């Protein structure tokens, strides 16, 4: 038994130090006024990716699908303006929202994503993951338009040194203000697979169809408390509220987070307005926050924001408002896209300078003499 435990610890240690942990969780909430709100957490395994710097991109910008100037690739001129979270100073990041209310978010999918190999024959339709995000956000009004044009592109392998040298295997969630949404995965040397998201939930590996199948293991979950049972004249009672959800996974693995996100989305109370849905999305996503130190070996003292929830965003697609807060400052910030003239605005970076100075309001009662 001792040897078995030691072996298990060694395996866990090896996996922890060699595998990036990007444990992002995404949900969608609807409100009674027709609002669609897409929320997600963002975790980065390597260090502080400065995800709270938001890039404003105007209309009519010229894009290249690949950053290498020496390679031919898909090129286009954007029709629509958008904002995007950035990382490591790059002009794309984990998610973005365009002026039409079209949302794009990417989630880590290691060991399953398989981009196409670059070839000269398909060069003019080739783009990277970042190029794919930019193409979607700059070119289309809604999900249906994206689906109609997927045959025009080929997503090719490109590992970005700027992203800490990490490979970039991701799958993508897109959503629009009508409530239409799709999951896009690139597998089998560039094959594009599309899924309808279940309740708008997405996490990481395995592939999306596996997560849907895995839900069958949790059919017993219910918000109703378990009923008392009498066995051999002995009455067994539950401990109180919440007993119906016994068995709801609470660890940080992707399958567990998927099941938990489905349960919390499915049991969400009715929401009157989009603003209600925004605040509820932050409350639900609080259940997926990963603190510093959870995903590093016990012998290692975390010196940076490794594998933690660095930023949480919530996009109000109906009202074109992008909300976010960071681990260091949970005051919610917002960017109203309807107030930006994307025809004249210059490409610029919104630097979030709140840092880790969380505002604390002192409400201590003071006796007046």
Rosetta blueprint (number, residue, H / E / L):
1 X L
2 X H
3 X H
4 X H
5 X H
6 X H
7 X H
8 X H
9 X H
10 X H
11 X H
12 X H
13 X H
14 X H
15 X H
16 X H
17 X H
18 X H
19 X L
20 X L
21 X L
22 X L
23 X L
24 X L
25 X L
26 X E
27 X E
28 X E
29 X E
30 X E
31 X L
32 X L
33 X L
34 X L
35 X L
36 X E
37 X E
38 X E
39 X E
40 X E
41 X E
42 X E
43 X E
44 X E
45 X L
46 X L
47 X L
48 X L
49 X L
50 X L
51 X L
52 X L
53 X L
54 X E
55 X E
56 X E
57 X E
58 X L
59 X L
60 X L
61 X L
62 X E
63 X E
64 X E
65 X L
66 X L
67 X L
68 X L
69 X L
70 X L
71 X L
72 X L
73 X L
74 X L
75 X E
76 X E
77 X E
78 X L
79 X L
80 X L
81 X L
82 X E
83 X E
84 X E
85 X E
86 X L
87 X L
88 X L
89 X L
90 X L
91 X L
92 X L
93 X L
94 X L
95 X E
96 X E
97 X E
98 X E
99 X L
100 X L
101 X L
102 X L
103 X E
104 X E
105 X E
106 X E
107 X E
108 X E
109 X L
110 X L
111 X L
112 X L
113 X L
114 X L
115 X L
116 X E
117 X L
118 X L
119 X L
120 X L
121 X L
122 X L
123 X H
124 X H
125 X H
126 X E
127 X E
128 X L
129 X H
130 X H
131 X H
132 X H
133 X H
134 X H
135 X H
136 X H
137 X H
138 X H
139 X H
140 X L
141 X L
142 X L
143 X H
144 X H
145 X H
146 X H
147 X H
148 X H
149 X H
150 X H
151 X H
152 X H
153 X L
154 X E
155 X E
156 X E
157 X L
158 X L
159 X L
160 X L
161 X H
162 X H
163 X H
164 X L
165 X L
166 X L
167 X L
168 X L
169 X L
170 X E
171 X E
172 X E
173 X E
174 X E
175 X E
176 X L
177 X L
178 X L
179 X L
180 X L
181 X E
182 X E
183 X E
184 X E
185 X E
186 X E
187 X E
188 X L
189 X L
190 X L
191 X E
192 X E
193 X E
194 X E
195 X E
196 X L
197 X L
198 X L
199 X L
200 X L
201 X L
202 X E
203 X L
204 X L
205 X L
206 X L
207 X L
208 X H
209 X H
210 X H
211 X H
212 X H
213 X H
214 X H
215 X H
216 X H
217 X H
218 X H
219 X L
220 X L
221 X L
222 X L
223 X L
224 X L
225 X L
226 X L
227 X L
228 X L
229 X E
230 X E
231 X E
232 X L
233 X L
234 X E
235 X E
236 X E
237 X L
238 X L
239 X L
240 X L
241 X L
242 X L
243 X H
244 X H
245 X H
246 X L
247 X L
248 X L
249 X L
250 X L
251 X L
252 X L
253 X L
254 X H
255 X H
256 X H
257 X H
258 X H
259 X H
260 X H
261 X H
262 X H
263 X H
264 X H
265 X H
266 X H
267 X L
268 X L
269 X L
270 X L
271 X L
272 X L
273 X L
274 X H
275 X H
276 X H
277 X H
278 X H
279 X H
280 X H
281 X H
282 X H
283 X H
284 X H
285 X H
286 X H
287 X H
288 X H
289 X L
290 X L
291 X L
292 X L
293 X L
294 X L
295 X L
296 X L
297 X L
298 X L
299 X L
300 X L
301 X L
302 X L
303 X L
304 X L
305 X L
306 X L
307 X L
308 X E
309 X E
310 X E
311 X E
312 X E
313 X E
314 X E
315 X E
316 X E
317 X L
318 X L
319 X L
320 X L
321 X E
322 X E
323 X E
324 X E
325 X E
326 X E
327 X L
328 X L
329 X L
330 X L
331 X L
332 X L
333 X E
334 X E
335 X E
336 X E
337 X H
338 X H
339 X H
340 X L
341 X L
342 X L
343 X L
344 X L
345 X L
346 X L
347 X L
348 X E
349 X E
350 X E
351 X L
352 X L
353 X L
354 X L
355 X L
356 X L
357 X L
358 X L
359 X L
360 X L
361 X L
362 X L
363 X L
364 X L
365 X L
366 X L
367 X L
368 X L
369 X L
